[in-house]
Each structure stands twice: as C-alpha cells, then as structure tokens.
Amino acid sequence: MSVRYISTRGGEPLSFSDAVIAGLAVDGGLFVPDSVPDVSAELDDWRGLDYASLAERVMQPYVDVPADVLKDLVSRSYSVFSRDDVVPLVSVGDLSILELFHGPTLAFKDIALQFLGNLFEHLLDVRDARLNILAATSGDTGSAAIYGVRGRSRMRIFVTYPDGRVSPMQELQMTAVDDENVFNLALQGTFDDCQAIVKAVLGDVEFKERFALGSVNSINWARVLAQVVYYFYSAFRVMEQRKAAVVDFCVPTGNFGDVYAGYVAWRMGLPIRKLVVATNENDILARFFAGSDYSRGEVQATISPSMDIQIASNFERYLFDRVGCEPARLSALMNNFASSGVLSAGSLDPAAANDPFCAGSADVTQTLETIRQVHADYGYVLDPHSAVGVHVGQAHRDPDVPMICLATAHPAKFGDAVQRAIGEQVRHPILEALHDVPRRRTVMPASEDAVRQVIFEHAGR
Ligand SMILES: *Cc1c(COP(=O)(O)O)cnc(C)c1O
C-alpha cells in the first residue's frame, strides 16, 4: 500500500491524490507522509538511471497513481526541458553546480510545477472535475505555475501580483501568454495585500467549494516530491565522478521547500552528510540552525527576491519531526509563534544525532562579489540566488567531501543584478522572444471583492 498523508495539525489521513488536490489541510496544517520509505537497498540499482526513470522510482512509493500513468506524467513533464539530462552538473572550481533552470521559465520551480500541472490534469480527468487555481506571486512562482497549467482544458489560473512591484522581466513572463485559461490580475497594492486576499478567498470554504478553487503554492506535497529526485540524480553522478561515498549540498533557501526535499532524500537513505541552508539578509532560518534563534524580523528587499521571506511555510514540516510528530504539540508551537514572533528552542526535541542541517547567509555585497569572482575565475555566470548558495557553500566546504551547490535560476532572469556584478548583460533566447508577444493582464484595486468578482465571471465550472 502506498504512503498516506497526515496533516501536521492532526485530522484523518488522506490518499496522495486527495492531499494534492487539497493542497493545504482543512485545519491549516501541511501534509506529510505517514512513513518515509527506506531505499538504501535500492541505491545501487538506481545509480545509472536517466532522470525520468529515476523520477519514477523515487516517486512511486509516495503516489497512488498507477505505474504506467506515473511514467507518462514524468516523461511529459521533463521532455519540455531544454537539456536531455534535465538538470546538468557543471564543475566550477572544486564545487559542482547543479543547474535546475532549464525549464520553460528558467527557474527551478519548473521542475515541480511542470509535474504538478500534468498531475492535476490527470487527477481531474479521472474525477471528471475542474479546478480554478488562485495564486499570489512576487515573481517566480506565478510564471512557473502559469506555464504548468496554460492551455489545459480542465484548469484555469488566476494569478495576483502587486502592480509595478515585480521585475519587468517577471511581469513579462507572466503576461506574454495568450492562453484563454490564464488570468493575470495586477493588484494596486503590495505582495502582502495579494497574499492576504488569496488567503481570505481560499479560506472561505463555501466559496472555495462552489468555484472548485485550488492552489499551487509550495506547501503542496507533490512539489516537494518532484524536487526529491534531483538530490538522488546529482548525488549519484558526483559520487561516481569524485569516487566519494557521501556528498554535501548547499541550497539557496526561501520557503524551505527545496532544502526540505533534500532532507526527505536523506531520510530515504541517500548518503548526504551536510545539507547547508543558505539565506540572504532574511536569515531567520540560518539563525535557527546556527543557534536555534528563530525570531521573526521585517522582510528586507534584496537582489535575490525569491528568497526575501521571513516565515518559511515548509519549515513547519521539519518542526513536526522536532516535536515527535505530535500534532497537538506542533499546533501549540505554531500558535505561540504566531502571537509572539519567537520560537523557543526549549520546546523542540533535540535534532536527530546525524540531522544533516547547517546554515549560513550572504548579504548583497557578498552576493555581488561571488558573481564577480566566479565569473572572473571560471568564466561562469551565477544568478544572485545561486550566488548566495555558492558563497555559503564555499564557507562550508570540506576538502574530502564533494559539495553540490544548487543553481536555482538562469542569470538572464536577474539581468540587472548580474550586470552590476560583471558589467555585462546576459541574455537568453526564451526571454528575448517574449518581447514580441502581446501581453494580457487586468489592473484592478487590491480588494477581495474585486478578485471574487473576476472568479465569479471567469471560473470554469
Ligand atoms: C523559489 C526560489 C528559491 C527558494 O526556494 P524555496 O523552495 O522557497 O526555499 C530560490 N531561488 C529561486 C530562483 C527561486 O525561484
């Protein structure tokens, strides 16, 4: 029998399909698997597999879709990537850079959202149902989600974003899409306004059910699952190349989804020694892992905007393990944190003896300097998010263990910051081509009523 999913805050376990469609549990908790398969005995058989075949093996125990369906979903999701190996590895000095940005929107979110789009479509076909996705974005998630569901007949997507407050390139990626099922709502407000409106609308259970609303944000378990795969894939290749028995990873972190996937791979038996959490100035997670100081601050704007987050939603999944997987303890902890802004280390169980997490951070100056130095020394251009990871990865490097640094976006997506660092514009043909496509968006007040009205008029039934 395949794994079932329990909410971190309690309640009845659900199947994989139900947990994916629901996204967030009704009690506000996140879904976690009720057991994590140990695949240590499988590792030797898995080493030589291509990306799609490996993805099938890694995901199968977690899903309730038949093997032939999973095979088809995976193969369609990863054939749209521009590289046959999907996630190429590049040596930069003594680091291995894992390029996760060869999907349609040039950020690592494509790896999960291409799969999620195909998975949703399959689940809706089986149920003869429809889904209207409502999302709030400050940039990367919006375009990756749009590319995951554009053109699909059973789904419509409504993406809210703060008008004038996302980068021109990010806005172009979202709005230069001519599919009828995509609705870009440029709200006259901040990202927080967008998020508050989306939360309020999705929190209205009656409205949510009436319009079959769903969500694609990074708390969806299927996104985490799709990301577990590249930890196995890259570790196998680097261990082979460097004749090593263990590897370290360094992960540029915002909502803790990507690095949490690495933690799942470790729990499944992948020999990861260190899992380094790299943050920018928004370093609440780095402070937690460095000394268990977890206190909320103000969000600071940086040149790695997809990591400008104080409250990392997926962190709750890890905390769940640190309170003995007891929903009552977790709820008390989260409620206490919500009111006080501080999480007391005393309320957590000690980390498991070999828990691989450690952490560090890089500020804007260090990030720009890393882009400049890596370009000067190796002729390789990092985007600012990946550069945060490389800065922190260099600091945690041990000469005896290979270090894999995750590169989460193509540098052309963050051309201004890259230009500041190296004095050159980096381009990508996918982004250049967008300039010729007509844009579609609706500018509207940042009001919940206005967003409900759009859904009322345009939701698919
Ligand atoms: C979303 C994002 C991140 C952060 O990933 P999390 O899973 O939220 O920790 C890092 N870099 C880029 C480019 C991103 O888009």
The ligand as an SDF file (V2000), in Angstrom:
LIG
                    3D

 15 15  0  0  0  0  0  0  0  0999 V2000
   11.7030   29.9700   -5.0740 C   0  0  0  0  0  0  0  0  0  0  0  0
   13.1530   30.2240   -5.2900 C   0  0  0  0  0  0  0  0  0  0  0  0
   14.1210   29.9550   -4.2970 C   0  0  0  0  0  0  0  0  0  0  0  0
   13.7570   29.4790   -2.9070 C   0  0  0  0  0  0  0  0  0  0  0  0
   13.2810   28.1500   -2.8890 O   0  0  0  0  0  0  0  0  0  0  0  0
   12.4120   27.6270   -1.6170 P   0  0  0  0  0  0  0  0  0  0  0  0
   11.9310   26.2780   -2.0190 O   0  0  0  0  0  0  0  0  0  0  0  0
   11.2990   28.6140   -1.4640 O   0  0  0  0  0  0  0  0  0  0  0  0
   13.3140   27.6060   -0.4480 O   0  0  0  0  0  0  0  0  0  0  0  0
   15.4550   30.1640   -4.6120 C   0  0  0  0  0  0  0  0  0  0  0  0
   15.8280   30.6480   -5.8210 N   0  0  0  0  0  0  0  0  0  0  0  0
   14.9320   30.9150   -6.7910 C   0  0  0  0  0  0  0  0  0  0  0  0
   15.4130   31.4550   -8.0950 C   0  0  0  0  0  0  0  0  0  0  0  0
   13.5650   30.7060   -6.5720 C   0  0  0  0  0  0  0  0  0  0  0  0
   12.6760   30.9960   -7.5450 O   0  0  0  0  0  0  0  0  0  0  0  0
  1  2  1  0
  2  3  1  0
  2 14  2  0
  3  4  1  0
  3 10  2  0
  4  5  1  0
  5  6  1  0
  6  7  2  0
  6  8  1  0
  6  9  1  0
 10 11  1  0
 11 12  2  0
 12 13  1  0
 12 14  1  0
 14 15  1  0
M  END
$$$$
